[in-house]
Amino acid sequence: MAVKVFVVDDSAVVRQALAHILAGNPDVVLIGSAPNPLLAMEAIRKNPPDVLLLDIEMPGMDGLTFLRQIMAGTPIPTVICSTLSTEGSRVALDALSAGAVAVLAKPKLGLKQHLDDSRQEMIQTLKTAARSRPRARGAMPSIAPRAATTGATAQNVRTPVLSGVHAFAMNKPIVIGSSTGGTQALELVLTSLPADAPGIAITQHMPEKFTAMYAQRLDGICAMNVREAKDGDRLERGVALIAPGGRHMQLQKMNGQYYVKVLDGPPVNRHKPSVDVLFKSAAECAGRDVLGIIMTGMGDDGARGMKTMHDGGARTIAQNEETCVVFGMPKEAIKLQAVDDILPLESMARAILQFDSRA
């Protein structure tokens, strides 16, 4: 059955261009469009779409406010299609945090040509979104605030991170891979960990402009230090490194310490960064001393890398279907018999700390 799509965008040109793209594919059908959320509300209430294709900057009510209203009630899988300038990218991250499944860029110039060139990516994204299960924001597990003092920030209330030889000797690295729905899932896991948690290397499928701002945002709300990885960064306790968009990241070990290598190269499993690249490198350099976690995401990236880790004696965990936005990547890893345990998202932080405490 064709995916039913509703478009909300204040630009008539965009609505016409999207209608042309969707009309040419039998897998999707445009059931309606509106120039702003206020007009869209009644239409989607009468005829709910499978996917909402939503702009951010619109008159009357902006797309982000509209998205939050949708996710607070009956969630609809939503794809953001917006101009991603630096400021636009920040707002798009807000949208992902609010529950959007994916973000597609549209340029200020050459719009029609860009949308036409991106036809296949858009169709695939809409089909993926239709298979997702976004969770109402009220259904997401709450995170207790770490600072009760008025005006306090995550930066100035962090527990001191272990340092020196003691820290390195205790560090058993964690590697995490995620995709669709992963921005929310990672936020929940990382904000649940203490400042001296083991070092974590993360590959989240995300565009090039997003990862630095995403890491900065997490750094502001986590007890751990979270940052976009740079080549040669040391993975130590209390640090979470996120692979830069458009680059692969590998784990390396030198003189008993773990580092990350950030490198260019062709996409792996259609992705750059690729979870398989991180997981296979972790298997090679860390063996039994690494914990691998594969979380919500479409496709099979990470499954074979997790199998390599598992066969080498590493501990491996997959997120369960009930808490995944898309149960694709975990499902493929499970099918390969690469997973020791299948856990709900809410149990991931506890599993990390239990792994860290084992002899």
ChimeraX attribute file (.defattr): number of C-alpha atoms within 10 A of each C-alpha:
attribute: neighborCount
match mode: 1-to-1
recipient: residues
	/A:1	7
	/A:2	13
	/A:3	21
	/A:4	20
	/A:5	25
	/A:6	25
	/A:7	26
	/A:8	27
	/A:9	25
	/A:10	19
	/A:11	14
	/A:12	12
	/A:13	12
	/A:14	20
	/A:15	18
	/A:16	12
	/A:17	18
	/A:18	20
	/A:19	19
	/A:20	15
	/A:21	21
	/A:22	17
	/A:23	13
	/A:24	11
	/A:25	13
	/A:26	10
	/A:27	15
	/A:28	21
	/A:29	19
	/A:30	19
	/A:31	17
	/A:32	17
	/A:33	25
	/A:34	19
	/A:35	19
	/A:36	24
	/A:37	26
	/A:38	15
	/A:39	13
	/A:40	18
	/A:41	15
	/A:42	11
	/A:43	17
	/A:44	17
	/A:45	9
	/A:46	8
	/A:47	12
	/A:48	16
	/A:49	23
	/A:50	23
	/A:51	25
	/A:52	26
	/A:53	23
	/A:54	29
	/A:55	27
	/A:56	25
	/A:57	17
	/A:58	17
	/A:59	13
	/A:60	11
	/A:61	13
	/A:62	16
	/A:63	24
	/A:64	24
	/A:65	13
	/A:66	18
	/A:67	24
	/A:68	19
	/A:69	15
	/A:70	19
	/A:71	21
	/A:72	16
	/A:73	12
	/A:74	12
	/A:75	18
	/A:76	25
	/A:77	28
	/A:78	29
	/A:79	25
	/A:80	24
	/A:81	22
	/A:82	23
	/A:83	18
	/A:84	20
	/A:85	15
	/A:86	12
	/A:87	9
	/A:88	15
	/A:89	21
	/A:90	17
	/A:91	18
	/A:92	28
	/A:93	20
	/A:94	16
	/A:95	23
	/A:96	23
	/A:97	19
	/A:98	22
	/A:99	28
	/A:100	30
	/A:101	31
	/A:102	23
	/A:103	24
	/A:104	20
	/A:105	18
	/A:106	20
	/A:107	14
	/A:108	11
	/A:109	8
	/A:110	9
	/A:111	14
	/A:112	18
	/A:113	12
	/A:114	15
	/A:115	21
	/A:116	14
	/A:117	12
	/A:118	15
	/A:119	17
	/A:120	13
	/A:121	12
	/A:122	20
	/A:123	17
	/A:124	13
	/A:125	17
	/A:126	26
	/A:127	19
	/A:128	20
	/A:129	26
	/A:130	24
	/A:131	17
	/A:132	25
	/A:133	19
	/A:134	22
	/A:135	21
	/A:136	18
	/A:137	19
	/A:138	10
	/A:139	9
	/A:140	14
	/A:141	10
	/A:142	11
	/A:143	11
	/A:144	9
	/A:145	11
	/A:146	17
	/A:147	14
	/A:148	10
	/A:149	8
	/A:150	6
	/A:151	7
	/A:152	11
	/A:153	16
	/A:154	18
	/A:155	14
	/A:156	10
	/A:157	14
	/A:158	17
	/A:159	14
	/A:160	11
	/A:161	17
	/A:162	16
	/A:163	12
	/A:164	8
	/A:165	9
	/A:166	9
	/A:167	17
	/A:168	18
	/A:169	12
	/A:170	14
	/A:171	23
	/A:172	26
	/A:173	26
	/A:174	25
	/A:175	23
	/A:176	23
	/A:177	30
	/A:178	27
	/A:179	27
	/A:180	28
	/A:181	29
	/A:182	25
	/A:183	23
	/A:184	18
	/A:185	23
	/A:186	21
	/A:187	18
	/A:188	21
	/A:189	18
	/A:190	23
	/A:191	21
	/A:192	22
	/A:193	19
	/A:194	18
	/A:195	21
	/A:196	21
	/A:197	25
	/A:198	27
	/A:199	23
	/A:200	26
	/A:201	29
	/A:202	25
	/A:203	31
	/A:204	27
	/A:205	25
	/A:206	23
	/A:207	17
	/A:208	14
	/A:209	16
	/A:210	18
	/A:211	24
	/A:212	17
	/A:213	16
	/A:214	22
	/A:215	21
	/A:216	14
	/A:217	17
	/A:218	22
	/A:219	20
	/A:220	15
	/A:221	19
	/A:222	25
	/A:223	28
	/A:224	30
	/A:225	24
	/A:226	24
	/A:227	21
	/A:228	20
	/A:229	25
	/A:230	17
	/A:231	13
	/A:232	13
	/A:233	14
	/A:234	19
	/A:235	26
	/A:236	27
	/A:237	24
	/A:238	24
	/A:239	22
	/A:240	28
	/A:241	24
	/A:242	23
	/A:243	34
	/A:244	28
	/A:245	22
	/A:246	20
	/A:247	21
	/A:248	24
	/A:249	30
	/A:250	24
	/A:251	25
	/A:252	20
	/A:253	16
	/A:254	8
	/A:255	5
	/A:256	10
	/A:257	17
	/A:258	22
	/A:259	20
	/A:260	22
	/A:261	19
	/A:262	18
	/A:263	15
	/A:264	11
	/A:265	10
	/A:266	13
	/A:267	14
	/A:268	15
	/A:269	15
	/A:270	10
	/A:271	20
	/A:272	25
	/A:273	33
	/A:274	29
	/A:275	33
	/A:276	26
	/A:277	23
	/A:278	28
	/A:279	33
	/A:280	19
	/A:281	21
	/A:282	30
	/A:283	25
	/A:284	15
	/A:285	16
	/A:286	21
	/A:287	18
	/A:288	17
	/A:289	18
	/A:290	25
	/A:291	28
	/A:292	28
	/A:293	27
	/A:294	30
	/A:295	34
	/A:296	30
	/A:297	26
	/A:298	23
	/A:299	19
	/A:300	16
	/A:301	28
	/A:302	31
	/A:303	28
	/A:304	20
	/A:305	23
	/A:306	36
	/A:307	22
	/A:308	21
	/A:309	27
	/A:310	23
	/A:311	16
	/A:312	15
	/A:313	15
	/A:314	23
	/A:315	22
	/A:316	23
	/A:317	26
	/A:318	30
	/A:319	27
	/A:320	18
	/A:321	19
	/A:322	12
	/A:323	20
	/A:324	24
	/A:325	26
	/A:326	27
	/A:327	24
	/A:328	23
	/A:329	26
	/A:330	32
	/A:331	25
	/A:332	20
	/A:333	23
	/A:334	21
	/A:335	10
	/A:336	12
	/A:337	15
	/A:338	24
	/A:339	27
	/A:340	14
	/A:341	14
	/A:342	19
	/A:343	18
	/A:344	14
	/A:345	22
	/A:346	17
	/A:347	13
	/A:348	24
	/A:349	18
	/A:350	13
	/A:351	16
	/A:352	22
	/A:353	14
	/A:354	10
	/A:355	18
	/A:356	19
	/A:357	11
	/A:358	7
	/A:359	4
